[in-house]
Amino acid sequence: MRTIKLILLALLIYLNGCIQINMPPVDDYIAILISLAGFKKSNPTQSSTPASDSVPPTISYSGSPYVLTLNLPVNSVIPTITGTITSCTSAPTLPAGLTLNNTTCAISGTPTAVQSATNYVISASNSAGSAPVTISITINEPPPSALAYSGSPYTMTISVAITAITPTVTGTVTNCVSSPTLPAGLSLNMTTCAISGMPTTLQAATSYTITASNAGGNTTATISITVNPPRFTVTYIGNSNTGGTVPTDSNSYLQGDTVTVKSNSGILNRTPPAQTAEAFKFGEWNTAANGSGTTYMAGTGTFTMGSSNVTLYAKWIPYVLGDTGPAGGLIFYDSGSFHSDGNGNWRYLEAATADLGSVSMKSAQTLTAGTGTAIGTGKANTTLLIASGISPAATLCVNHNGGGYTDWFFPSIIEMWEMYNNLYVTGRSSFTADVTYWSSSENTASYAWYVHFTNANQAVWFKTSSSGIRAARAF
């Protein structure tokens, strides 16, 4: 039908041109022709482009999957879009702390919770429809940092458990590894990177790189570990000493080393409890407290170090005449048992190693009642003479502090005689030749007893005369 109309229109145009009949302008015929053909005439002022919301938008995100860091702001993730967007949504809702712009679909914010990879469908919409796109978001802990071990290099001993070595590190650690693997017997905690255990193999100094990590990254620290063979110590025990100083050995020894035992440089001594029949001097070192073990001479004894630490105990033995006493004096008398008398509770007497001077027994010829002559009376005599206030000899003795002791006294005549017999005669101590020594034993108001070491006799003489003085003490 449309074709017939076009033919008729063409005929009219032809007749108009040929016979000049009164017809509409050609433009009108063209309009009619276009109308009959089913077309519309264009309006020069109207765009031919369809309206922007007449078609659905398109959207795409470059960079997915996205790996974000907890509490670290995100650089805005801006998608590529065609068309107009009137709304933008996410299913499921974006992670806490992130926001989705409603008109640009840009993602921004700071994530506040850790999560594994999760898919999100972002839908951009307008009145013509919507365009979905799927992205993936992972949120990790911040990587750990500043891993540090104080104390490296570490020196360990084979078969000896170590105190756990715990490092400092910033952040959360989910895995910890060592390269190379730690020495046999040691373990590395997976979340604290602490090193513990007991090394079971020897090794020279070796470096180890410890890596602490989580999903966000890692941090490293390098340490050095040496595992040495066992070393053993020697400990000295005073074994009930009451004076002196126990030696110490700061060395450590390998199995098979030769050890020289310490001397009694601290002058260990032992005074037994009161009213017991024992008094002892240091004799040697022994591996048993009761003296039944192996004995080693102090200062010269040696032994081969075994596979364990060694403890040596002071072995106490009785003093013999001429021995050095606790105060550094020389033993000149042994009563044979511990007893109590005017000298106190004692068994032995020791003499000072040198004269205290040459003074009078008394500065006036008076008699102090009660002074005795026997063994065990010297200390009581001294107390009486000091009370008199006129005995220079007694004063010298009580003021003596040899060996740090302050219990020295002025010996009686028989105590001085024992000193003569057991020290002077035997050559165990030096005394001034051809000299007399006062005793604390008085005879009369004018005379007191003395010992003449050269002439080997006891006699009396004017107590106001000067003679040698040698102090004694009991223990």
Summary of the structure (lengths in Angstrom):
residues: 475
radius of gyration: 56.9
end to end distance: 154.2
largest distance: 197.0
contacts: 1425
relative contact order: 0.07
helix: 14%
strand: 38%
